[in-house]
Amino acid sequence: MGFYVSGHPLRVLSKTLQNVVTHTSADLRDESETIQDRNIRVAGLVNDIRHITTKKGDSMAILQVED
C-alpha cells in the first residue's frame, strides 16, 4: 500500500467527481451482482495496465485503478 506525501492527486477534483461518479471501487466489490449489466461511472488513477489476447484472439486490457 502506498501513500501520498502531498495528498491524493484526485483531491482537487473531488467536488467535480461527486457529480459524475456513480460508484466507488468498494461499491463494485460489495454490489457486484446488483450492478451487473448496468452502466456505471468510476474515476481513479490507473496504476497498472496488462494487455492480453483472449482465447478468441481479441485484444483486452486489465486495469488496476485506485480511487
Beta strands, then each sheet from edge to edge (+ up, - down):
strand 1: 45-53
strand 2: 59-66
sheet 1: 1+ 2-
end
